[in-house]
């Protein structure tokens, strides 16, 4: 498995878990993973298209990825209705 793929999966999982810790009942975890993956792809596309995205690490631009994931997660959390405790 390539180091870039492993780094990408770790970035997505860590950022989704960080949002889960900050807002535990706001969005379901599966949706957090989907939103994080979409943000990751958008961050990479932005970094490749613009040439801006921070240092290259294993074929990825982790700074651009984390910024895009945070923006996507914040937007998803704001648009999602609040959930009640089970």
MDTraj code that builds the backbone (N, CA, C; nanometers):
import mdtraj as md
import numpy as np

residues = "UNK UNK UNK UNK UNK UNK UNK UNK UNK UNK UNK UNK UNK UNK UNK UNK UNK UNK UNK UNK UNK UNK UNK UNK UNK UNK UNK UNK UNK UNK UNK UNK UNK UNK UNK UNK UNK UNK UNK UNK UNK UNK UNK UNK UNK UNK UNK UNK UNK UNK UNK UNK UNK UNK UNK UNK UNK UNK UNK UNK UNK UNK UNK UNK UNK UNK UNK UNK UNK UNK UNK UNK UNK UNK UNK UNK UNK UNK UNK UNK UNK UNK UNK UNK UNK UNK".split()
xyz = np.array([
    [0.0857, -0.1169, 0.0000],
    [0.0000, 0.0000, 0.0000],
    [0.0903, 0.1231, 0.0000],
    [0.0526, 0.2229, -0.0764],
    [0.1376, 0.3415, -0.0881],
    [0.1291, 0.4275, 0.0379],
    [0.2376, 0.4969, 0.0704],
    [0.2363, 0.5829, 0.1884],
    [0.1370, 0.6985, 0.1758],
    [0.1148, 0.7449, 0.0533],
    [0.0184, 0.8534, 0.0328],
    [-0.1235, 0.8106, 0.0660],
    [-0.1578, 0.6883, 0.0281],
    [-0.2915, 0.6369, 0.0582],
    [-0.3101, 0.6184, 0.2082],
    [-0.2089, 0.5650, 0.2738],
    [-0.2164, 0.5473, 0.4195],
    [-0.2281, 0.6829, 0.4886],
    [-0.1492, 0.7802, 0.4451],
    [-0.1563, 0.9147, 0.5038],
    [-0.2931, 0.9775, 0.4806],
    [-0.3489, 0.9592, 0.3624],
    [-0.4812, 1.0132, 0.3330],
    [-0.5899, 0.9536, 0.4201],
    [-0.5857, 0.8226, 0.4367],
    [-0.6849, 0.7555, 0.5225],
    [-0.6703, 0.8026, 0.6667],
    [-0.5466, 0.8146, 0.7136],
    [-0.5251, 0.8622, 0.8506],
    [-0.5740, 1.0054, 0.8693],
    [-0.5504, 1.0918, 0.7729],
    [-0.5982, 1.2306, 0.7827],
    [-0.7497, 1.2336, 0.7916],
    [-0.8165, 1.1559, 0.7068],
    [-0.9632, 1.1524, 0.7090],
    [-1.0147, 1.0986, 0.8421],
    [-0.9572, 0.9892, 0.8898],
    [-1.0044, 0.9293, 1.0154],
    [-0.9779, 1.0197, 1.1359],
    [-0.8609, 1.0816, 1.1405],
    [-0.8275, 1.1678, 1.2545],
    [-0.9151, 1.2921, 1.2572],
    [-0.9361, 1.3546, 1.1427],
    [-1.0198, 1.4759, 1.1431],
    [-1.1656, 1.4430, 1.1728],
    [-1.2157, 1.3312, 1.1224],
    [-1.3538, 1.2925, 1.1535],
    [-1.3682, 1.2630, 1.3028],
    [-1.2692, 1.1976, 1.3608],
    [-1.2745, 1.1686, 1.5040],
    [-1.2626, 1.2964, 1.5862],
    [-1.1823, 1.3913, 1.5426],
    [-1.1688, 1.5187, 1.6146],
    [-1.3014, 1.5941, 1.6158],
    [-1.3719, 1.5934, 1.5044],
    [-1.5037, 1.6585, 1.5011],
    [-1.6001, 1.5836, 1.5907],
    [-1.5898, 1.4529, 1.5951],
    [-1.6770, 1.3723, 1.6815],
    [-1.6547, 1.4062, 1.8286],
    [-1.5304, 1.4367, 1.8661],
    [-1.4994, 1.4734, 2.0045],
    [-1.5551, 1.6121, 2.0366],
    [-1.5443, 1.7048, 1.9426],
    [-1.5886, 1.8426, 1.9657],
    [-1.7413, 1.8532, 1.9681],
    [-1.8077, 1.7890, 1.8739],
    [-1.9542, 1.7949, 1.8648],
    [-2.0083, 1.6523, 1.8562],
    [-2.0178, 1.5810, 1.9677],
    [-2.0492, 1.4385, 1.9631],
    [-2.1874, 1.4026, 1.9107],
    [-2.2846, 1.4860, 1.9284],
    [-2.4193, 1.4482, 1.8883],
    [-2.4713, 1.5295, 1.7701],
    [-2.3843, 1.6039, 1.7052],
    [-2.4297, 1.6911, 1.5968],
    [-2.4561, 1.6137, 1.4680],
    [-2.3624, 1.5308, 1.4256],
    [-2.3734, 1.4583, 1.2989],
    [-2.3337, 1.3127, 1.3236],
    [-2.3986, 1.2214, 1.2550],
    [-2.3634, 1.0800, 1.2675],
    [-2.2210, 1.0566, 1.2158],
    [-2.1530, 0.9596, 1.2753],
    [-2.0126, 0.9348, 1.2436],
    [-1.9926, 0.8945, 1.0976],
    [-2.0859, 0.8185, 1.0422],
    [-2.0741, 0.7780, 0.9020],
    [-2.0746, 0.9010, 0.8119],
    [-2.1610, 0.9974, 0.8425],
    [-2.1640, 1.1199, 0.7620],
    [-2.0375, 1.2023, 0.7826],
    [-1.9826, 1.1993, 0.9044],
    [-1.8558, 1.2688, 0.9274],
    [-1.7455, 1.2111, 0.8396],
    [-1.7429, 1.0800, 0.8269],
    [-1.6432, 1.0168, 0.7404],
    [-1.6633, 1.0527, 0.5942],
    [-1.7879, 1.0546, 0.5504],
    [-1.8176, 1.0903, 0.4110],
    [-1.7787, 1.2357, 0.3837],
    [-1.8144, 1.3254, 0.4753],
    [-1.7812, 1.4664, 0.4589],
    [-1.6297, 1.4859, 0.4623],
    [-1.5611, 1.4148, 0.5508],
    [-1.4152, 1.4258, 0.5587],
    [-1.3496, 1.3754, 0.4308],
    [-1.3994, 1.2665, 0.3762],
    [-1.3434, 1.2142, 0.2510],
    [-1.3667, 1.3118, 0.1362],
    [-1.4851, 1.3720, 0.1318],
    [-1.5128, 1.4708, 0.0278],
    [-1.4234, 1.5935, 0.0442],
    [-1.4049, 1.6381, 0.1669],
    [-1.3162, 1.7506, 0.1921],
    [-1.1727, 1.7194, 0.1554],
    [-1.1305, 1.5965, 0.1804],
    [-0.9957, 1.5539, 0.1437],
    [-0.9757, 1.5612, -0.0073],
    [-1.0709, 1.5092, -0.0814],
    [-1.0612, 1.5114, -0.2278],
    [-1.0614, 1.6552, -0.2782],
    [-1.1484, 1.7381, -0.2230],
    [-1.1516, 1.8788, -0.2647],
    [-1.0209, 1.9508, -0.2303],
    [-0.9634, 1.9208, -0.1155],
    [-0.8360, 1.9815, -0.0777],
    [-0.7235, 1.9422, -0.1715],
    [-0.7198, 1.8154, -0.2090],
    [-0.6168, 1.7700, -0.3029],
    [-0.6370, 1.8320, -0.4405],
    [-0.7609, 1.8365, -0.4860],
    [-0.7871, 1.8987, -0.6163],
    [-0.7485, 2.0458, -0.6161],
    [-0.7803, 2.1165, -0.5081],
    [-0.7427, 2.2573, -0.4977],
    [-0.5908, 2.2734, -0.4983],
    [-0.5213, 2.1890, -0.4208],
    [-0.3753, 2.1983, -0.4126],
    [-0.3105, 2.1677, -0.5478],
    [-0.3622, 2.0698, -0.6186],
    [-0.3056, 2.0357, -0.7491],
    [-0.3358, 2.1422, -0.8535],
    [-0.4557, 2.1988, -0.8495],
    [-0.4939, 2.2990, -0.9489],
    [-0.4259, 2.4333, -0.9257],
    [-0.4097, 2.4713, -0.8001],
    [-0.3568, 2.6047, -0.7714],
    [-0.2068, 2.6052, -0.7441],
    [-0.1513, 2.4925, -0.7095],
    [-0.0090, 2.4890, -0.6745],
    [0.0176, 2.5370, -0.5334],
    [-0.0874, 2.5750, -0.4619],
    [-0.0753, 2.6180, -0.3232],
    [-0.1344, 2.5082, -0.2360],
    [-0.0669, 2.4726, -0.1318],
    [-0.1222, 2.3686, -0.0469],
    [-0.0251, 2.3222, 0.0585],
    [0.0831, 2.3924, 0.0735],
    [0.1788, 2.3549, 0.1756],
    [0.2772, 2.2515, 0.1254],
    [0.3527, 2.1946, 0.2158],
    [0.4557, 2.0984, 0.1765],
    [0.3959, 1.9694, 0.1233],
    [0.4683, 1.9063, 0.0341],
    [0.4263, 1.7789, -0.0228],
    [0.4769, 1.6663, 0.0664],
    [0.3869, 1.5806, 0.1115],
    [0.4232, 1.4716, 0.2015],
    [0.3638, 1.3423, 0.1481],
    [0.4458, 1.2563, 0.0934],
    [0.3970, 1.1294, 0.0408],
    [0.3032, 1.1458, -0.0774],
    [0.3190, 1.2503, -0.1541],
    [0.2312, 1.2750, -0.2674],
    [0.1054, 1.3513, -0.2309],
    [0.0908, 1.3885, -0.1045],
    [-0.0281, 1.4611, -0.0587],
    [0.0109, 1.5998, -0.0103],
    [-0.0870, 1.6847, -0.0013],
    [-0.0710, 1.8190, 0.0536],
    [-0.1510, 1.8253, 0.1839],
    [-0.0931, 1.7849, 0.2956],
    [-0.1709, 1.7711, 0.4196],
    [-0.2293, 1.9015, 0.4718],
    [-0.1613, 2.0133, 0.4495],
    [-0.2147, 2.1416, 0.4983],
    [-0.3434, 2.1754, 0.4244],
    [-0.3413, 2.1651, 0.2924],
    [-0.4618, 2.1931, 0.2136],
    [-0.5727, 2.0936, 0.2456],
    [-0.5351, 1.9686, 0.2678],
    [-0.6353, 1.8668, 0.2991],
    [-0.7053, 1.8948, 0.4310],
    [-0.6280, 1.9258, 0.5335],
    [-0.6865, 1.9511, 0.6657],
    [-0.7737, 2.0765, 0.6624],
    [-0.7300, 2.1802, 0.5931],
    [-0.8106, 2.3025, 0.5825],
    [-0.9420, 2.2733, 0.5103],
    [-0.9361, 2.1998, 0.4004],
    [-1.0583, 2.1683, 0.3259],
    [-1.1507, 2.0766, 0.4061],
    [-1.0944, 1.9802, 0.4769],
    [-1.1768, 1.8911, 0.5586],
    [-1.2442, 1.9693, 0.6709],
    [-1.1698, 2.0583, 0.7363],
    [-1.2290, 2.1396, 0.8437],
    [-1.3418, 2.2267, 0.7913],
    [-1.3228, 2.2851, 0.6741],
    [-1.4288, 2.3673, 0.6152],
    [-1.5503, 2.2822, 0.5810],
    [-1.5283, 2.1643, 0.5247],
    [-1.6405, 2.0765, 0.4901],
    [-1.7126, 2.0262, 0.6149],
    [-1.6365, 1.9894, 0.7182],
    [-1.6979, 1.9409, 0.8426],
    [-1.7760, 2.0529, 0.9120],
    [-1.7222, 2.1738, 0.9126],
    [-1.7933, 2.2861, 0.9742],
    [-1.9226, 2.3140, 0.8995],
    [-1.9172, 2.3131, 0.7681],
    [-2.0385, 2.3333, 0.6898],
    [-2.1401, 2.2234, 0.7119],
    [-2.0941, 2.0996, 0.7190],
    [-2.1845, 1.9879, 0.7440],
    [-2.2464, 1.9939, 0.8822],
    [-2.1675, 2.0336, 0.9813],
    [-2.2206, 2.0434, 1.1178],
    [-2.3213, 2.1562, 1.1306],
    [-2.2985, 2.2646, 1.0587],
    [-2.3928, 2.3764, 1.0648],
    [-2.5235, 2.3445, 0.9926],
    [-2.5152, 2.2685, 0.8856],
    [-2.6355, 2.2367, 0.8082],
    [-2.7151, 2.1210, 0.8669],
    [-2.6499, 2.0363, 0.9467],
    [-2.7190, 1.9204, 1.0031],
    [-2.8062, 1.9618, 1.1209],
    [-2.9253, 1.9070, 1.1296],
    [-3.0068, 1.9353, 1.2466],
    [-2.9476, 1.8670, 1.3692],
    [-2.9689, 1.9263, 1.4848],
    [-2.9182, 1.8666, 1.6088],
    [-2.9888, 1.7358, 1.6393],
    [-2.9143, 1.6410, 1.6937],
    [-2.9724, 1.5107, 1.7290],
    [-2.9957, 1.5080, 1.8787],
    [-3.0950, 1.4308, 1.9192],
    [-3.1222, 1.4113, 2.0613],
    [-3.0388, 1.2977, 2.1151],
    [-3.0180, 1.2990, 2.2437],
    [-2.9433, 1.1900, 2.3088],
    [-3.0270, 1.0634, 2.3030],
    [-2.9632, 0.9468, 2.2833],
    [-3.0405, 0.8206, 2.2733],
    [-3.1005, 0.7786, 2.4049],
])
top = md.Topology()
chain = top.add_chain()
for i, resn in enumerate(residues, 1):
    res = top.add_residue(resn, chain, resSeq=i)
    for name in ("N", "CA", "C"):
        top.add_atom(name, md.element.get_by_symbol(name[0]), res)
traj = md.Trajectory(xyz[None], top)
